[in-house]
Amino acid sequence: MIKSQGWKWEIVKDDENCIWKNPAVQSYYLVNRWKSQGKNDFLDLGCGLGRHSILFAKNDFNTYCFDISEDAVNKTRKWCEEEKLNCQYKIGDMLNLPYEDSSFDCILCMNVISHTDTEGIKKIIKELYRVLKKNGEVYLTLCSKDTWGFKDTDWPKVDENTKLLMVEGPEKGVPHFYADYDLIRELFKKFTIIDITQVENFYEHDDGTWYSYHYHLLIKKD
Ligand SMILES: C[S@@+](CC[C@H](N)C(=O)[O-])C[C@H]1O[C@@H](n2cnc3c(N)ncnc32)[C@H](O)[C@@H]1O
């Protein structure tokens, strides 16, 4: 299994325009969905700068912030303290989550669990199942094999589904696991899959428009 590696957040300009400071559109739906289901214990797995930890804590979820990057957890903690929000913080590796079995009602992994290889993704999925309560839900994203980074680059290959991303920036050299629909069905067979969507994102750069595809999954432990 490839060694885990977090993002280098110290090179990201984290002002209010930074996309990583503004919650993803899907997160507002999840707040409503999980509130109406009476869910409470929430894990922001791979919290980054804390944009979703803040949103869920403001909506009275009992919020746990977790990331392998010390810088990410420190920045999340500082932001929560500025907002006078009480959260729990831990630094660690998603391959071995430092939480008891059945700890969480709901877990968000937004652009996180693809940062490993095929062996690693299997371990993470087992960990998600273990720390989730019965009837608990997870919302997660996975890089898609339709993305140019998988199809059209000569980035170093780790295994048949995994490459090291080679774009300059905070995730240079970080492993990326890429999935397709059949692989997803196989990997998540212990869960009930409530919804799978493939989303295409566009990013405007100086050298043109970049795009990427991600699968978004809403899954449940019965
Ligand atoms: C693309 S960022 C997303 C951050 C956040 N989820 C968001 O949506 O703003 C990916 C995050 O996953 C973290 N990460 C990568 N590998 C990890 C691992 N093995 N264990 C825990 N966190 C990890 C990175 O450090 C980074 O903060």
The ligand as a Gaussian input file, in Angstrom:
#p B3LYP/6-31G(d) Opt

LIG

0 1
 C       -9.031000      18.208000      -1.598000
 S       -8.751000      18.411000       0.101000
 C      -10.446000      18.479000       0.618000
 C      -10.648000      19.127000       1.953000
 C      -12.102000      19.195000       2.444000
 N      -12.734000      17.919000       2.479000
 C      -12.910000      20.151000       1.617000
 O      -13.801000      19.704000       0.889000
 O      -12.659000      21.350000       1.699000
 C       -8.229000      16.786000       0.634000
 C       -7.889000      16.680000       2.113000
 O       -7.683000      15.288000       2.449000
 C       -6.582000      15.195000       3.313000
 N       -6.012000      13.836000       3.250000
 C       -5.313000      13.285000       2.235000
 N       -4.908000      12.037000       2.563000
 C       -5.383000      11.794000       3.817000
 C       -5.278000      10.678000       4.713000
 N       -4.593000       9.580000       4.382000
 N       -5.887000      10.758000       5.916000
 C       -6.566000      11.898000       6.276000
 N       -6.684000      12.990000       5.472000
 C       -6.100000      12.948000       4.253000
 C       -5.641000      16.281000       2.802000
 O       -4.653000      16.642000       3.732000
 C       -6.598000      17.407000       2.481000
 O       -6.797000      18.248000       3.583000

